[in-house]
Each structure stands twice: as C-alpha cells, then as structure tokens.
C-alpha cells in the first residue's frame, strides 16, 4: 500500500515500520488495539509527525497518511453513500506533543467525511500514549461532541459496533424530517443562562423554539452560554461568537434567533460577524402577532408596536432592513413602513396612536353602557397557550378559535355568561402573556388590555400540566403589575388537570394559590366549581331577599325568574312569596317598589 503525505526526511527504517502498520487487523467492535496504538506512538515520537490511518469495519487498514508535527491531511475515501449510513471507516491519528484533544479541523471533518468515529492519540516525547480524544460519527452538518479520555485504556473496551449501529438507527428516524426541511429556512437559537438554573435555561430555549416554530422557522440547533450578563457589543463572548459563526457555516443557517431583546449595536455587530439575519425575541414575537392579528384594531396595534421597535434601530441599518425585507420582523401591516425614513415613521406612529385613541374612547363608551346596566365583566388572563380560549368556549358554548399554539388569540372576544346565582356577566378572552413580553408591545395593545384593567374580576388560567408554573405566574403578574391590575379580585383556574398524574402535585398547587380551582376546559372537568368560585368572588354579590308580590305584578315575577336565583316560591292568600338571590339592580327595584318583607 502506498504511504501518502509528508514522507520526506523519514529514514527507510521508519518508513518500513509505517508500511507494516497495514498488517494490523482490528476486531469489528474494537476502536483501536493497544498493540497498534503503542506502535503508532513509537513511530510518531521518532519522526515527530502525525500519522493517520483509515480502518474499515472488518478491521483492515485501508489508508495511511503522514503529516507534519501539528496536522495531517484528511482525504475522502469512497465508502457507503446512503444518507442514513456512516462511511464505514474510522479515522485514527496521532498528536505529537502529548495532547490528544481533537482540533476544530478534526471535528469539522467528522460529519463531512461521515467517519464512524475519529480518534486522536496523544504521544509524548518518549513514545508513550497519553490522553485520547474521541468523537463518534454524526449524520448531518452538526458539530459533534468531543470526548477526552485520560488514557488509552479508557477506550479499549468501548463497543464501536454497538455505538455505530445506534447512530445509524437514529439517523434513519430523522432522515424523513431532514428531507422535509431541506429547503426550509433554518434557524439557530442563542441564549445566555444568566443567573437561571440549568432547568430554567433549558425551558427558556424550549419556549424560544416554540416561538420560532409558530413563526414558521425550522430550528436545527441551539447554543447556550453561561454568563451573568450579555456582552454589550455582541451579546455572547468572543469565543462563543466564533463558534456561532462556524456553526452557521456548517449547518447552512439562514437566521439566528436570540432569547433577549438586542440593542441596535449588538444587531449590527452580529450581522457583520455572521453574515446572517439576526432576530431577537421581541422581533420574533412581533412577527407572530403580525401574522395572527385579524381585526382592524389588532392590526393597528401590531403595526404601532413594530414601528416603535424599529425606530431606534433605523440609524445605519439600511442593509439590515433590506435583508429583513421579506422575513421575520417585517410581516403584516407594517412591512412596507419599516424602510421609510424616520420622519415618515414618526408621522405614521402619531397617526396610529390617534386612531387607537378613538378605539379606547369607543371601548370606554361601551364599558359605561355596561356599567349603567350593572353587567359585571370577567377577564380571562394567563400565559399564552394556557387554555383561555378553550375555557371561554366551554363556559359559554361559543366557538372561538382555540389552537395548541402560542398566541392563538390576539383579538379580544367577549361572550355573555349566566352565573349560578342567575346574574348575567360578560366573559372576555384576552391575549396571552409570555416571559420577556416587550413593553412596547404591551403599550401598543393598551386598547385591548384595558379590558383587563377595567374588569371586575380576573380568572387567571394556569397550565397545571407544565413544569414551569411558577415562572409563568410570575410573567403574568409582571404584566398585570405594569397594567396596575395586579390587586384585582382573582380566581385561579388550574387547567389541564386531566393530564396531571400526581395527586400530591395537584394538591400542592391548589394549596399554594388562594381561590384556586382544578379544571380541565377541554374535558369539561371542574367548571361548576369554577363558576361557584367566580360567583362568590365577583364584586357586587347577590342579595338574599324575601319578596311578597301582589298577584297583579306578574311582570316582576318574570324578572325574578329571568335574573334571580329562586330558592322558594309559594302562592299565598296575600300574594306570591319568593325567596331568592338577586343582583344590585333588581334589589333596588324591589326595594323601591316596597315588595321586600322581613
């Protein structure tokens, strides 16, 4: 077999030693044998050059290459070509100088050449093996996770055959998915952990992925950096930035999504470094809102939020805006406005604020009319996808769109509901909240969210099946605090209890939150108990009255049947005797007509 590479300066003795390496045969499940590794180490130390071997799955050495003292060429060999299969070759090479850590070149070559695995054996000056770097094969363009073992003995008993079989089985499962996303826009997620726990950081990234999925992007990888605060210039540190740039090239990334709102400087620096479209959390949420707003009011509010977001990012951002022109951050009614100059954008913002002020006045007029009719308002609030729309449908028999997606509901929906004490009330579904909800978005949705501010009672819907209930409650409370509505009478509806398997966990939730009720809006569980709690908590609770009506006042009896909860009705000689719970308006009518008795 021809020995390739940098063989100049090597004596005939050591060349013959290198040639004899092809006589070694490894077992199929063996990564490398001690005998072969020891021989490689002796030769490497004496010629002070890297030596590389390709070994097939029968254990035969098919390729030998010599490099210099810090690198060696990695040549592509014709192996198995099926997309869900590795090439069938493992790559074993030495590192003179005693460090077997795999280099970035090694890690890059592994997915490109589809090796079963790549091994770097550290060799000291005396020709002894030291530590060993190992990375298993990976199908796709992701960078592998390198492992570093303290000595050769640590890898001698690893079952290569079993590991490769597992890799290929997983690849078979994912092949169909990868075919589907081949031409789809690919995104990579980036976050910093700050002071969060590892579990919280993972949850945050998972939620960011949900947002990206909702926006129609395909997430192919993510990156999490442990640091207390974001870097002022690039959000992540220099080392991570280089890794990010490299990942984008390897994976064919179109967009990079960050889990926080970025400054104009950070966006500019990141775009210049990576050459990719940079999307922050606020921009992503705005895009989702733009795609889901259906009413004229909702569209106005989304456009206003988009323009307020883009305003400080316009200076020196011509190229950025041009790149964003057909993607995230420009969807919806505001897309053609984002490339206008600052003066036109200010003018448009003023116009939108004026039009939304009219919406606020109209809503105020409607509320005053309801107040005159003594109709209380109950607002459903909660984290996005907690089940508010499903609950509205279950309680009122309506058919408001309810999807298992983030921000399925943007436009306010109000339906009439009859409470157990026969009082009429209005039940309003509101937009869901989320962690790090942009304040300019909350401000833009002021007209819609005033339904929360002006409500007589809040029903806070929690997703009891989730693992981050407390974090979601905290996010909702922060927005309510911003709206100055955090002290309103509130009933906690712990939803999706049909998916909770631990009774102890459910009891802890119910014990932790005051005025809480366990429900399943989807399975219609616990709704009677929820309505009872709402009736009890709703301000202006019904009066218990005893009424004696003349037989000639049948109209008043009809009013009692329509608007009161009657517990007793008797026909006596002196008139019709009724015991009932009535609302404030009906109570005043009975009092004025002098129909109340002791």
ZIWOBEL-V93415 format. One record per residue. N is the residue number from 1. RES is the residue in three letters. PHI is phi as a letter, one per 40 degrees, with the letter a starting at -180 (NA if undefined). OMEGA is omega in degrees with one decimal (NA if undefined). Layout:
# ZIWOBEL-V93415
n = <N | N>
res = <RES | RES>
phi = <PHI | PHI>
omega = <OMEGA | OMEGA>
This chain:
# ZIWOBEL-V93415
n = <1 | 2 | 3 | 4 | 5 | 6 | 7 | 8 | 9 | 10 | 11 | 12 | 13 | 14 | 15 | 16 | 17 | 18 | 19 | 20 | 21 | 22 | 23 | 24 | 25 | 26 | 27 | 28 | 29 | 30 | 31 | 32 | 33 | 34 | 35 | 36 | 37 | 38 | 39 | 40 | 41 | 42 | 43 | 44 | 45 | 46 | 47 | 48 | 49 | 50 | 51 | 52 | 53 | 54 | 55 | 56 | 57 | 58 | 59 | 60 | 61 | 62 | 63 | 64 | 65 | 66 | 67 | 68 | 69 | 70 | 71 | 72 | 73 | 74 | 75 | 76 | 77 | 78 | 79 | 80 | 81 | 82 | 83 | 84 | 85 | 86 | 87 | 88 | 89 | 90 | 91 | 92 | 93 | 94 | 95 | 96 | 97 | 98 | 99 | 100 | 101 | 102 | 103 | 104 | 105 | 106 | 107 | 108 | 109 | 110 | 111 | 112 | 113 | 114 | 115 | 116 | 117 | 118 | 119 | 120 | 121 | 122 | 123 | 124 | 125 | 126 | 127 | 128 | 129 | 130 | 131 | 132 | 133 | 134 | 135 | 136 | 137 | 138 | 139 | 140 | 141 | 142 | 143 | 144 | 145 | 146 | 147 | 148 | 149 | 150 | 151 | 152 | 153 | 154 | 155 | 156 | 157 | 158 | 159 | 160 | 161 | 162 | 163 | 164 | 165 | 166 | 167 | 168 | 169 | 170 | 171 | 172 | 173 | 174 | 175 | 176 | 177 | 178 | 179 | 180 | 181 | 182 | 183 | 184 | 185 | 186 | 187 | 188 | 189 | 190 | 191 | 192 | 193 | 194 | 195 | 196 | 197 | 198 | 199 | 200 | 201 | 202 | 203 | 204 | 205 | 206 | 207 | 208 | 209 | 210 | 211 | 212 | 213 | 214 | 215 | 216 | 217 | 218 | 219 | 220 | 221 | 222 | 223 | 224 | 225 | 226 | 227 | 228 | 229 | 230 | 231 | 232 | 233 | 234 | 235 | 236 | 237 | 238 | 239 | 240 | 241 | 242 | 243 | 244 | 245 | 246 | 247 | 248 | 249 | 250 | 251 | 252 | 253 | 254 | 255 | 256 | 257 | 258 | 259 | 260 | 261 | 262 | 263 | 264 | 265 | 266 | 267 | 268 | 269 | 270 | 271 | 272 | 273 | 274 | 275 | 276 | 277 | 278 | 279 | 280 | 281 | 282 | 283 | 284 | 285 | 286 | 287 | 288 | 289 | 290 | 291 | 292 | 293 | 294 | 295 | 296 | 297 | 298 | 299 | 300 | 301 | 302 | 303 | 304 | 305 | 306 | 307 | 308 | 309 | 310 | 311 | 312 | 313 | 314 | 315 | 316 | 317 | 318 | 319 | 320 | 321 | 322 | 323 | 324 | 325 | 326 | 327 | 328 | 329 | 330 | 331 | 332 | 333 | 334 | 335 | 336 | 337 | 338 | 339 | 340 | 341 | 342 | 343 | 344 | 345 | 346 | 347 | 348 | 349 | 350 | 351 | 352 | 353 | 354 | 355 | 356 | 357 | 358 | 359 | 360 | 361 | 362 | 363 | 364 | 365 | 366 | 367 | 368 | 369 | 370 | 371 | 372 | 373 | 374 | 375 | 376 | 377 | 378 | 379 | 380 | 381 | 382 | 383 | 384 | 385 | 386 | 387 | 388 | 389 | 390 | 391 | 392 | 393 | 394 | 395 | 396 | 397 | 398 | 399 | 400 | 401 | 402 | 403 | 404 | 405 | 406 | 407 | 408 | 409 | 410 | 411 | 412 | 413 | 414 | 415 | 416 | 417 | 418 | 419 | 420 | 421 | 422 | 423 | 424 | 425 | 426 | 427 | 428 | 429 | 430 | 431 | 432 | 433 | 434 | 435 | 436 | 437 | 438 | 439 | 440 | 441 | 442 | 443 | 444 | 445 | 446 | 447 | 448 | 449 | 450 | 451 | 452 | 453 | 454 | 455 | 456 | 457 | 458 | 459 | 460 | 461 | 462 | 463 | 464 | 465 | 466 | 467 | 468 | 469 | 470 | 471 | 472 | 473 | 474 | 475 | 476 | 477 | 478 | 479 | 480 | 481 | 482 | 483 | 484 | 485 | 486 | 487 | 488 | 489 | 490 | 491 | 492 | 493 | 494 | 495 | 496 | 497 | 498 | 499 | 500 | 501 | 502 | 503 | 504 | 505 | 506 | 507 | 508 | 509 | 510 | 511 | 512 | 513 | 514 | 515 | 516 | 517 | 518 | 519 | 520 | 521 | 522 | 523 | 524 | 525 | 526 | 527 | 528 | 529 | 530 | 531 | 532 | 533 | 534 | 535 | 536 | 537 | 538 | 539 | 540 | 541 | 542 | 543 | 544 | 545 | 546 | 547 | 548 | 549 | 550 | 551 | 552 | 553 | 554 | 555 | 556 | 557 | 558 | 559 | 560 | 561 | 562 | 563 | 564 | 565 | 566 | 567 | 568 | 569 | 570 | 571 | 572 | 573 | 574 | 575 | 576 | 577 | 578 | 579 | 580 | 581 | 582 | 583 | 584 | 585 | 586 | 587 | 588 | 589 | 590 | 591 | 592 | 593 | 594 | 595 | 596 | 597 | 598>
res = <UNK | UNK | UNK | UNK | UNK | UNK | UNK | UNK | UNK | UNK | UNK | UNK | UNK | UNK | UNK | UNK | UNK | UNK | UNK | UNK | UNK | UNK | UNK | UNK | UNK | UNK | UNK | UNK | UNK | UNK | UNK | UNK | UNK | UNK | UNK | UNK | UNK | UNK | UNK | UNK | UNK | UNK | UNK | UNK | UNK | UNK | UNK | UNK | UNK | UNK | UNK | UNK | UNK | UNK | UNK | UNK | UNK | UNK | UNK | UNK | UNK | UNK | UNK | UNK | UNK | UNK | UNK | UNK | UNK | UNK | UNK | UNK | UNK | UNK | UNK | UNK | UNK | UNK | UNK | UNK | UNK | UNK | UNK | UNK | UNK | UNK | UNK | UNK | UNK | UNK | UNK | UNK | UNK | UNK | UNK | UNK | UNK | UNK | UNK | UNK | UNK | UNK | UNK | UNK | UNK | UNK | UNK | UNK | UNK | UNK | UNK | UNK | UNK | UNK | UNK | UNK | UNK | UNK | UNK | UNK | UNK | UNK | UNK | UNK | UNK | UNK | UNK | UNK | UNK | UNK | UNK | UNK | UNK | UNK | UNK | UNK | UNK | UNK | UNK | UNK | UNK | UNK | UNK | UNK | UNK | UNK | UNK | UNK | UNK | UNK | UNK | UNK | UNK | UNK | UNK | UNK | UNK | UNK | UNK | UNK | UNK | UNK | UNK | UNK | UNK | UNK | UNK | UNK | UNK | UNK | UNK | UNK | UNK | UNK | UNK | UNK | UNK | UNK | UNK | UNK | UNK | UNK | UNK | UNK | UNK | UNK | UNK | UNK | UNK | UNK | UNK | UNK | UNK | UNK | UNK | UNK | UNK | UNK | UNK | UNK | UNK | UNK | UNK | UNK | UNK | UNK | UNK | UNK | UNK | UNK | UNK | UNK | UNK | UNK | UNK | UNK | UNK | UNK | UNK | UNK | UNK | UNK | UNK | UNK | UNK | UNK | UNK | UNK | UNK | UNK | UNK | UNK | UNK | UNK | UNK | UNK | UNK | UNK | UNK | UNK | UNK | UNK | UNK | UNK | UNK | UNK | UNK | UNK | UNK | UNK | UNK | UNK | UNK | UNK | UNK | UNK | UNK | UNK | UNK | UNK | UNK | UNK | UNK | UNK | UNK | UNK | UNK | UNK | UNK | UNK | UNK | UNK | UNK | UNK | UNK | UNK | UNK | UNK | UNK | UNK | UNK | UNK | UNK | UNK | UNK | UNK | UNK | UNK | UNK | UNK | UNK | UNK | UNK | UNK | UNK | UNK | UNK | UNK | UNK | UNK | UNK | UNK | UNK | UNK | UNK | UNK | UNK | UNK | UNK | UNK | UNK | UNK | UNK | UNK | UNK | UNK | UNK | UNK | UNK | UNK | UNK | UNK | UNK | UNK | UNK | UNK | UNK | UNK | UNK | UNK | UNK | UNK | UNK | UNK | UNK | UNK | UNK | UNK | UNK | UNK | UNK | UNK | UNK | UNK | UNK | UNK | UNK | UNK | UNK | UNK | UNK | UNK | UNK | UNK | UNK | UNK | UNK | UNK | UNK | UNK | UNK | UNK | UNK | UNK | UNK | UNK | UNK | UNK | UNK | UNK | UNK | UNK | UNK | UNK | UNK | UNK | UNK | UNK | UNK | UNK | UNK | UNK | UNK | UNK | UNK | UNK | UNK | UNK | UNK | UNK | UNK | UNK | UNK | UNK | UNK | UNK | UNK | UNK | UNK | UNK | UNK | UNK | UNK | UNK | UNK | UNK | UNK | UNK | UNK | UNK | UNK | UNK | UNK | UNK | UNK | UNK | UNK | UNK | UNK | UNK | UNK | UNK | UNK | UNK | UNK | UNK | UNK | UNK | UNK | UNK | UNK | UNK | UNK | UNK | UNK | UNK | UNK | UNK | UNK | UNK | UNK | UNK | UNK | UNK | UNK | UNK | UNK | UNK | UNK | UNK | UNK | UNK | UNK | UNK | UNK | UNK | UNK | UNK | UNK | UNK | UNK | UNK | UNK | UNK | UNK | UNK | UNK | UNK | UNK | UNK | UNK | UNK | UNK | UNK | UNK | UNK | UNK | UNK | UNK | UNK | UNK | UNK | UNK | UNK | UNK | UNK | UNK | UNK | UNK | UNK | UNK | UNK | UNK | UNK | UNK | UNK | UNK | UNK | UNK | UNK | UNK | UNK | UNK | UNK | UNK | UNK | UNK | UNK | UNK | UNK | UNK | UNK | UNK | UNK | UNK | UNK | UNK | UNK | UNK | UNK | UNK | UNK | UNK | UNK | UNK | UNK | UNK | UNK | UNK | UNK | UNK | UNK | UNK | UNK | UNK | UNK | UNK | UNK | UNK | UNK | UNK | UNK | UNK | UNK | UNK | UNK | UNK | UNK | UNK | UNK | UNK | UNK | UNK | UNK | UNK | UNK | UNK | UNK | UNK | UNK | UNK | UNK | UNK | UNK | UNK | UNK | UNK | UNK | UNK | UNK | UNK | UNK | UNK | UNK | UNK | UNK | UNK | UNK | UNK | UNK | UNK | UNK | UNK | UNK | UNK | UNK | UNK | UNK | UNK | UNK | UNK | UNK | UNK | UNK | UNK | UNK | UNK | UNK>
phi = <NA | c | c | c | g | c | c | c | g | c | c | d | c | c | c | c | c | c | c | c | d | c | c | c | b | b | c | d | c | b | c | a | c | c | c | c | c | c | c | c | c | c | c | d | c | c | c | f | b | c | b | b | b | b | b | c | c | c | g | c | c | b | a | b | b | b | b | b | c | b | a | a | c | b | c | c | b | c | b | c | b | d | c | c | b | c | c | g | b | b | b | b | a | b | b | c | h | g | b | c | d | c | c | c | c | d | c | c | c | d | c | c | c | f | c | c | a | b | b | b | b | c | b | c | c | c | g | b | c | b | c | b | c | a | b | c | d | a | b | h | b | c | c | c | c | c | b | b | c | c | a | c | d | c | b | c | b | c | c | c | c | c | c | c | c | c | c | c | c | c | c | c | c | c | d | c | c | c | c | c | c | d | b | c | c | b | b | b | c | b | a | b | c | f | b | c | c | c | c | c | c | c | c | c | c | c | c | c | c | d | c | c | c | c | c | g | c | b | c | b | a | a | a | b | b | c | a | c | b | c | c | c | c | b | g | b | c | c | c | c | c | c | c | c | d | c | c | d | c | c | c | g | c | c | b | b | b | b | c | b | c | c | c | d | c | c | c | c | c | c | c | c | c | c | g | b | c | b | b | b | d | c | c | c | c | c | c | c | d | c | c | b | c | b | c | c | c | c | c | c | c | c | c | c | c | c | c | c | c | c | d | c | b | c | c | g | b | d | c | c | c | c | c | c | d | b | b | d | g | b | c | g | c | c | c | c | c | c | c | c | c | c | c | c | c | d | c | c | c | c | c | c | c | c | c | c | c | c | c | d | c | c | c | c | c | c | c | c | c | c | c | c | c | f | c | c | b | b | b | c | b | i | c | d | g | c | h | c | c | c | c | d | c | c | c | b | g | c | b | c | d | b | b | c | a | c | f | c | b | b | c | c | b | b | b | c | b | b | c | d | c | g | c | c | a | b | b | b | c | b | c | c | c | a | c | f | c | d | c | c | c | c | c | c | c | d | d | c | c | c | c | c | c | c | c | c | a | b | b | c | c | b | c | c | c | c | c | b | d | c | c | c | c | c | c | c | c | c | c | c | c | c | c | f | b | c | b | c | d | b | b | c | b | c | c | g | c | c | b | c | c | c | c | c | c | c | c | c | c | c | c | c | b | c | f | b | b | c | a | b | c | c | c | f | b | g | c | c | c | c | c | c | c | c | c | c | c | c | d | g | d | c | c | c | b | b | b | b | b | c | c | c | b | c | c | c | c | c | c | c | c | c | b | b | b | c | b | a | a | b | b | b | c | c | i | c | c | b | b | a | b | b | c | c | c | c | d | c | c | c | c | c | c | g | c | c | b | c>
omega = <-179.8 | 175.5 | -175.4 | 173.2 | -172.4 | -177.1 | -179.6 | 178.2 | 179.6 | -177.5 | 180.0 | -179.4 | -176.9 | 174.9 | 178.6 | 177.9 | 179.9 | -179.8 | -178.2 | 177.1 | -178.0 | 179.1 | 178.4 | 172.9 | -179.4 | 173.5 | -175.2 | -177.7 | -175.3 | 178.7 | 178.4 | 177.3 | 178.6 | -177.6 | 180.0 | -179.3 | -179.8 | 179.8 | 177.2 | -178.1 | -179.5 | -178.9 | -178.1 | -177.9 | -176.7 | 179.3 | -179.8 | 177.1 | 176.0 | 175.2 | -176.9 | 177.4 | 167.3 | -177.6 | 179.7 | -173.6 | 172.8 | 178.5 | -178.4 | 177.8 | -174.6 | -173.6 | 177.5 | -179.4 | 177.5 | 178.4 | 173.2 | -174.0 | 179.4 | 178.8 | 175.6 | -178.2 | 176.9 | -175.6 | 177.7 | 175.1 | -179.8 | 178.6 | 179.7 | -171.4 | 179.1 | -174.4 | -179.3 | -179.5 | 172.5 | -172.0 | -176.7 | 178.0 | 168.1 | -179.0 | 178.7 | 177.6 | -176.1 | 175.6 | 174.3 | 179.3 | 170.3 | -177.6 | -178.8 | -179.6 | 178.9 | -179.8 | 176.6 | 176.7 | 177.8 | -175.9 | 178.5 | -177.4 | -174.3 | 178.5 | -178.5 | -178.7 | 173.8 | 176.3 | 171.1 | 173.5 | 174.7 | -174.9 | 173.5 | -178.5 | 176.4 | -178.3 | 179.3 | -175.3 | -178.6 | 178.6 | 177.9 | 175.3 | 178.1 | 179.3 | -174.7 | 174.5 | -177.8 | 171.0 | -179.5 | -179.4 | -179.5 | 179.9 | -171.7 | -175.6 | 178.2 | 173.5 | -179.3 | 175.7 | -177.9 | 176.2 | 177.6 | -179.0 | -174.3 | -178.5 | -176.9 | -177.5 | -176.8 | -177.6 | -174.3 | -176.3 | 177.5 | -177.6 | -176.7 | -176.9 | -179.2 | -178.4 | 179.8 | 178.2 | 179.0 | 180.0 | -176.3 | 176.7 | 178.0 | -180.0 | 179.0 | 179.8 | -174.4 | -174.0 | -178.4 | 179.1 | -178.3 | 176.7 | -179.3 | -174.4 | -174.5 | -176.9 | -178.6 | 176.0 | -174.2 | -177.6 | 175.3 | -177.2 | 179.2 | 178.1 | 170.1 | -175.1 | -178.4 | 179.2 | -180.0 | 172.5 | 178.9 | 180.0 | -179.4 | 178.7 | 178.5 | 178.2 | -179.2 | 177.8 | 178.6 | 178.5 | 177.2 | 177.1 | 176.5 | 178.5 | 179.6 | 177.4 | 179.7 | -179.6 | 176.4 | 178.0 | 177.2 | 180.0 | -177.7 | 179.4 | 175.4 | -178.9 | 179.7 | 178.9 | 176.8 | 174.3 | -172.3 | -180.0 | 178.7 | 173.2 | -174.5 | -175.4 | -172.2 | 178.9 | 176.7 | -178.4 | -175.8 | -179.7 | 179.3 | 179.7 | 178.3 | 177.5 | 178.8 | 179.7 | -178.7 | 179.7 | -179.5 | 179.5 | -176.7 | -172.5 | -178.0 | -175.9 | 175.9 | -176.0 | 174.9 | -175.8 | -178.9 | -172.2 | 176.7 | 174.8 | -177.9 | 175.4 | 176.4 | -179.9 | 179.8 | 179.6 | -178.5 | -178.9 | -179.4 | 178.2 | -179.1 | -177.6 | -173.3 | -175.5 | -178.5 | 175.0 | -178.7 | -179.3 | 174.6 | -174.4 | -178.7 | -179.7 | -179.5 | 179.3 | 177.9 | 179.7 | 178.4 | 178.2 | -178.5 | -179.0 | -173.7 | 179.1 | -177.4 | -178.0 | 177.8 | 179.0 | 179.6 | 179.4 | 177.9 | -177.1 | 179.2 | -179.4 | 178.8 | 179.0 | 178.7 | -177.3 | 177.7 | 177.8 | -174.3 | -173.3 | -179.2 | -176.9 | -177.0 | -174.8 | 177.4 | -175.8 | -177.6 | -178.2 | -179.8 | -178.4 | 178.4 | -179.2 | -178.1 | -169.1 | -177.1 | -173.4 | -176.1 | 178.0 | -178.6 | -177.9 | 170.6 | -170.2 | -176.5 | -168.5 | -178.0 | -178.2 | -172.3 | -179.8 | 177.3 | 179.8 | -173.2 | -177.5 | 179.6 | 179.2 | 175.8 | 179.7 | -179.9 | 178.2 | 179.0 | 179.4 | 179.7 | 179.1 | 178.7 | -179.1 | 178.7 | 176.1 | 176.0 | 176.5 | 179.0 | -179.4 | 178.9 | 178.2 | 179.7 | 178.5 | 178.6 | 179.4 | 179.1 | 177.4 | 178.0 | 179.8 | 178.9 | 179.1 | 179.1 | 177.1 | -179.3 | -179.2 | 177.4 | -178.9 | 173.4 | 177.3 | 177.9 | 179.6 | 178.8 | 179.4 | 177.9 | 178.4 | -177.4 | -178.7 | 177.2 | 178.5 | 177.4 | 179.3 | -177.3 | -176.7 | -173.3 | -178.5 | 179.7 | -176.7 | 177.1 | -179.3 | 178.7 | -179.1 | 175.4 | -178.6 | 175.6 | 176.5 | 176.0 | 180.0 | 173.7 | -177.0 | -177.6 | 176.4 | -179.0 | 178.0 | 178.4 | -179.9 | 176.1 | -177.6 | -178.8 | 178.2 | 177.0 | 174.6 | 173.8 | 177.3 | 176.3 | 180.0 | -174.2 | 174.8 | -177.1 | 178.6 | 179.8 | 177.2 | -179.3 | 176.0 | 177.0 | 176.2 | -175.5 | -178.1 | 179.4 | 175.7 | 176.9 | 179.9 | -179.6 | -179.3 | -178.1 | -178.0 | 179.1 | -174.0 | 174.8 | 173.6 | 176.1 | -177.3 | -174.5 | -177.9 | 177.3 | -178.1 | 174.6 | 169.0 | -177.6 | -177.5 | 178.1 | 171.2 | -176.5 | -177.8 | -176.8 | -179.0 | -175.1 | -177.2 | -176.7 | 179.1 | 179.4 | 176.6 | 178.7 | -179.8 | 179.4 | -179.9 | 179.0 | 179.0 | 177.7 | 177.7 | 177.5 | 179.4 | -176.4 | -179.4 | -173.6 | -176.9 | 178.6 | 174.5 | -172.7 | 170.8 | 178.8 | 177.0 | -179.5 | -170.6 | 176.2 | -178.7 | 177.9 | 179.4 | 179.7 | -176.3 | -177.1 | 177.8 | 179.1 | 179.3 | -179.9 | 178.5 | 178.2 | 178.0 | -179.0 | 179.3 | -176.1 | -175.6 | -179.8 | 179.9 | -178.3 | -179.7 | 177.8 | -178.1 | 163.8 | -179.1 | -178.4 | -177.3 | 179.8 | 178.3 | 173.1 | -176.4 | 177.4 | 178.2 | 178.7 | 179.4 | 178.1 | 179.5 | 177.4 | -179.7 | -179.6 | -174.1 | -174.8 | 179.1 | -178.7 | -177.7 | -173.8 | 174.0 | 172.3 | -174.6 | 169.5 | -171.7 | 172.6 | -175.3 | 170.7 | 179.8 | -179.0 | -175.9 | -179.4 | -180.0 | 178.6 | 177.0 | 177.9 | 177.9 | 178.3 | 179.4 | -177.8 | -166.9 | -178.1 | 174.5 | -173.9 | 178.2 | -179.7 | 176.9 | -177.8 | 177.5 | -176.3 | -179.5 | -175.4 | 179.4 | -179.0 | -179.4 | -177.8 | 168.2 | -174.0 | 169.3 | -176.9 | 177.3 | -174.8 | -176.8 | 179.9 | 177.6 | -179.9 | 177.2 | 179.5 | -179.6 | -179.0 | -178.9 | 178.0 | 177.7 | -178.1 | 178.1 | 179.2 | NA>
